Amino acid sequence: MPLLAETIVPFDWQRLLWTADAPPAFLFEVAFRCVAVYLLTLAALRVTGRRGVRQLSLFELSIILALGSAAGDAMFYQDAALTHIVLVFGVVMLLYVVLNRLTERFPRFSDWLEGTPVKLVADGAIVDAALRKQNLTHKELFGELRQLQVEHLGQVRLAYIEATGQVSAFFYEDDEVRPGLSILPEDREKAISLIEKEGAYACTECGKVETLTPRPAHACPVCRCNKWLPARTARRVA
């Protein structure tokens, strides 16, 4: 019994370039559909305003996903009527406007829909519970902070993850920088549990800085982790 109902000829240029149920002239309709849907998309972006071209919130991303399938299908599927696509765009953009007005009027609804800023770093240490709740890893957080020219957590007074997913940070003045956990990848690989020299060490899990004495193992008083790095004290250079 054959696996395929119809034998497929490899590199059949007739099949590759044209479809059996659409004549070559259908390409002109495809071009027209592309222009029409592109103009609809531009109109939709005008409704969302400048927010739509920045980092997207969950709310805005849902709008883009809702329109994406409708826009793509309408460009080349001959059985996708343009009137249906216009209706889809109209309903989705109406929902956007209505929900946007609701978020402006009801702050709690806005918090539920788009989320609220969450504090991830406070006083040079990681808010571990918040980090876990956001399903973020240390690697992801440190990567975001390095893009802000952060070398160690002792330079950071506060850091938040915004509703858009971006990380914003507030820094200590140069004379207020405290010892902190290095977030450089090459340092992270040198974590130790055996303390051979007394000094300031930072917990690799939460960033808590402690003065440790030579001993086989020290448990962090905050998270009970026993991996440490020598605390850094460099000032931030933006």
Contacts in CASP RR format, 6 or more apart in sequence:
PFRMAT RR
TARGET T0000
AUTHOR 0000-0000-0000
METHOD contacts of the structure
MODEL  1
MPLLAETIVPFDWQRLLWTADAPPAFLFEVAFRCVAVYLLTLAALRVTGR
RGVRQLSLFELSIILALGSAAGDAMFYQDAALTHIVLVFGVVMLLYVVLN
RLTERFPRFSDWLEGTPVKLVADGAIVDAALRKQNLTHKELFGELRQLQV
EHLGQVRLAYIEATGQVSAFFYEDDEVRPGLSILPEDREKAISLIEKEGA
YACTECGKVETLTPRPAHACPVCRCNKWLPARTARRVA
9 15 0 8 1.000
18 24 0 8 1.000
19 26 0 8 1.000
22 78 0 8 1.000
26 78 0 8 1.000
29 78 0 8 1.000
30 75 0 8 1.000
30 76 0 8 1.000
33 74 0 8 1.000
33 75 0 8 1.000
33 76 0 8 1.000
33 82 0 8 1.000
34 75 0 8 1.000
36 74 0 8 1.000
36 82 0 8 1.000
37 71 0 8 1.000
37 72 0 8 1.000
37 74 0 8 1.000
37 75 0 8 1.000
37 85 0 8 1.000
40 71 0 8 1.000
40 85 0 8 1.000
40 86 0 8 1.000
40 89 0 8 1.000
41 67 0 8 1.000
41 71 0 8 1.000
43 89 0 8 1.000
44 63 0 8 1.000
44 67 0 8 1.000
44 89 0 8 1.000
44 92 0 8 1.000
44 93 0 8 1.000
45 52 0 8 1.000
45 53 0 8 1.000
47 93 0 8 1.000
47 96 0 8 1.000
47 97 0 8 1.000
48 60 0 8 1.000
48 63 0 8 1.000
48 96 0 8 1.000
51 60 0 8 1.000
52 60 0 8 1.000
54 164 0 8 1.000
55 164 0 8 1.000
55 165 0 8 1.000
55 166 0 8 1.000
56 64 0 8 1.000
56 164 0 8 1.000
57 114 0 8 1.000
57 115 0 8 1.000
57 163 0 8 1.000
57 164 0 8 1.000
58 113 0 8 1.000
58 114 0 8 1.000
58 115 0 8 1.000
58 163 0 8 1.000
59 99 0 8 1.000
59 103 0 8 1.000
59 113 0 8 1.000
59 114 0 8 1.000
63 92 0 8 1.000
63 95 0 8 1.000
63 96 0 8 1.000
66 92 0 8 1.000
67 88 0 8 1.000
67 89 0 8 1.000
67 92 0 8 1.000
70 85 0 8 1.000
70 88 0 8 1.000
70 89 0 8 1.000
70 92 0 8 1.000
71 85 0 8 1.000
73 80 0 8 1.000
73 85 0 8 1.000
74 80 0 8 1.000
74 82 0 8 1.000
74 85 0 8 1.000
99 113 0 8 1.000
102 109 0 8 1.000
102 110 0 8 1.000
103 109 0 8 1.000
103 110 0 8 1.000
103 113 0 8 1.000
103 114 0 8 1.000
104 110 0 8 1.000
114 163 0 8 1.000
115 163 0 8 1.000
116 163 0 8 1.000
117 160 0 8 1.000
117 161 0 8 1.000
117 162 0 8 1.000
117 163 0 8 1.000
117 168 0 8 1.000
118 130 0 8 1.000
118 133 0 8 1.000
118 134 0 8 1.000
118 160 0 8 1.000
118 161 0 8 1.000
119 127 0 8 1.000
119 130 0 8 1.000
119 158 0 8 1.000
119 159 0 8 1.000
119 160 0 8 1.000
120 126 0 8 1.000
120 127 0 8 1.000
120 130 0 8 1.000
120 131 0 8 1.000
120 134 0 8 1.000
120 136 0 8 1.000
120 141 0 8 1.000
120 159 0 8 1.000
120 160 0 8 1.000
120 161 0 8 1.000
120 167 0 8 1.000
121 127 0 8 1.000
121 141 0 8 1.000
121 145 0 8 1.000
121 153 0 8 1.000
121 156 0 8 1.000
121 158 0 8 1.000
121 159 0 8 1.000
121 169 0 8 1.000
122 157 0 8 1.000
122 158 0 8 1.000
123 157 0 8 1.000
124 153 0 8 1.000
124 154 0 8 1.000
124 155 0 8 1.000
124 156 0 8 1.000
124 157 0 8 1.000
124 178 0 8 1.000
124 180 0 8 1.000
124 207 0 8 1.000
125 153 0 8 1.000
125 181 0 8 1.000
125 206 0 8 1.000
125 207 0 8 1.000
125 208 0 8 1.000
125 209 0 8 1.000
125 222 0 8 1.000
126 138 0 8 1.000
126 141 0 8 1.000
126 153 0 8 1.000
126 205 0 8 1.000
126 206 0 8 1.000
126 207 0 8 1.000
128 205 0 8 1.000
128 206 0 8 1.000
128 222 0 8 1.000
128 223 0 8 1.000
131 138 0 8 1.000
131 141 0 8 1.000
134 161 0 8 1.000
136 161 0 8 1.000
138 205 0 8 1.000
141 159 0 8 1.000
141 167 0 8 1.000
142 183 0 8 1.000
142 188 0 8 1.000
143 183 0 8 1.000
144 166 0 8 1.000
144 167 0 8 1.000
145 153 0 8 1.000
145 156 0 8 1.000
145 159 0 8 1.000
145 167 0 8 1.000
145 169 0 8 1.000
145 183 0 8 1.000
146 183 0 8 1.000
146 184 0 8 1.000
148 167 0 8 1.000
148 169 0 8 1.000
149 236 0 8 1.000
149 237 0 8 1.000
149 238 0 8 1.000
150 156 0 8 1.000
150 169 0 8 1.000
150 171 0 8 1.000
150 183 0 8 1.000
150 236 0 8 1.000
151 182 0 8 1.000
151 183 0 8 1.000
151 184 0 8 1.000
151 232 0 8 1.000
151 234 0 8 1.000
151 236 0 8 1.000
152 179 0 8 1.000
152 180 0 8 1.000
152 181 0 8 1.000
152 182 0 8 1.000
152 183 0 8 1.000
152 184 0 8 1.000
152 202 0 8 1.000
152 231 0 8 1.000
152 232 0 8 1.000
152 233 0 8 1.000
152 234 0 8 1.000
153 180 0 8 1.000
153 181 0 8 1.000
153 183 0 8 1.000
153 202 0 8 1.000
153 207 0 8 1.000
154 172 0 8 1.000
154 177 0 8 1.000
154 178 0 8 1.000
154 179 0 8 1.000
154 180 0 8 1.000
154 181 0 8 1.000
154 209 0 8 1.000
154 232 0 8 1.000
155 171 0 8 1.000
155 172 0 8 1.000
155 177 0 8 1.000
155 180 0 8 1.000
155 234 0 8 1.000
155 235 0 8 1.000
155 236 0 8 1.000
156 169 0 8 1.000
156 170 0 8 1.000
156 171 0 8 1.000
156 172 0 8 1.000
157 170 0 8 1.000
157 171 0 8 1.000
157 172 0 8 1.000
158 169 0 8 1.000
158 170 0 8 1.000
159 167 0 8 1.000
159 168 0 8 1.000
159 169 0 8 1.000
159 170 0 8 1.000
160 167 0 8 1.000
160 168 0 8 1.000
160 169 0 8 1.000
161 167 0 8 1.000
162 168 0 8 1.000
171 236 0 8 1.000
172 178 0 8 1.000
174 235 0 8 1.000
174 236 0 8 1.000
177 233 0 8 1.000
177 234 0 8 1.000
177 235 0 8 1.000
177 236 0 8 1.000
178 209 0 8 1.000
178 233 0 8 1.000
179 200 0 8 1.000
179 202 0 8 1.000
179 209 0 8 1.000
179 231 0 8 1.000
179 232 0 8 1.000
179 233 0 8 1.000
180 202 0 8 1.000
180 207 0 8 1.000
180 209 0 8 1.000
180 231 0 8 1.000
180 232 0 8 1.000
180 233 0 8 1.000
181 202 0 8 1.000
181 203 0 8 1.000
181 204 0 8 1.000
181 207 0 8 1.000
181 209 0 8 1.000
181 229 0 8 1.000
181 231 0 8 1.000
181 232 0 8 1.000
182 188 0 8 1.000
182 202 0 8 1.000
182 229 0 8 1.000
182 230 0 8 1.000
182 232 0 8 1.000
187 229 0 8 1.000
187 232 0 8 1.000
188 204 0 8 1.000
188 229 0 8 1.000
190 229 0 8 1.000
191 204 0 8 1.000
191 227 0 8 1.000
191 228 0 8 1.000
191 229 0 8 1.000
192 227 0 8 1.000
192 228 0 8 1.000
192 229 0 8 1.000
193 216 0 8 1.000
193 217 0 8 1.000
193 218 0 8 1.000
193 226 0 8 1.000
193 227 0 8 1.000
193 228 0 8 1.000
194 216 0 8 1.000
194 217 0 8 1.000
195 201 0 8 1.000
195 212 0 8 1.000
195 213 0 8 1.000
195 214 0 8 1.000
195 215 0 8 1.000
195 216 0 8 1.000
195 218 0 8 1.000
195 228 0 8 1.000
196 214 0 8 1.000
197 214 0 8 1.000
198 211 0 8 1.000
198 212 0 8 1.000
198 213 0 8 1.000
198 214 0 8 1.000
199 211 0 8 1.000
199 212 0 8 1.000
199 230 0 8 1.000
200 209 0 8 1.000
200 210 0 8 1.000
200 211 0 8 1.000
200 212 0 8 1.000
200 230 0 8 1.000
200 231 0 8 1.000
201 209 0 8 1.000
201 210 0 8 1.000
201 211 0 8 1.000
201 212 0 8 1.000
201 218 0 8 1.000
201 228 0 8 1.000
201 229 0 8 1.000
201 230 0 8 1.000
201 231 0 8 1.000
202 208 0 8 1.000
202 209 0 8 1.000
202 228 0 8 1.000
202 229 0 8 1.000
202 230 0 8 1.000
202 231 0 8 1.000
202 232 0 8 1.000
203 209 0 8 1.000
203 210 0 8 1.000
203 220 0 8 1.000
203 222 0 8 1.000
203 223 0 8 1.000
203 225 0 8 1.000
203 227 0 8 1.000
203 228 0 8 1.000
204 225 0 8 1.000
204 227 0 8 1.000
204 228 0 8 1.000
204 229 0 8 1.000
205 220 0 8 1.000
205 223 0 8 1.000
205 225 0 8 1.000
205 227 0 8 1.000
206 220 0 8 1.000
206 222 0 8 1.000
206 223 0 8 1.000
206 225 0 8 1.000
208 220 0 8 1.000
208 221 0 8 1.000
208 222 0 8 1.000
208 223 0 8 1.000
209 231 0 8 1.000
210 218 0 8 1.000
210 220 0 8 1.000
210 221 0 8 1.000
212 218 0 8 1.000
212 228 0 8 1.000
217 226 0 8 1.000
218 226 0 8 1.000
218 228 0 8 1.000
219 225 0 8 1.000
219 226 0 8 1.000
220 226 0 8 1.000
END
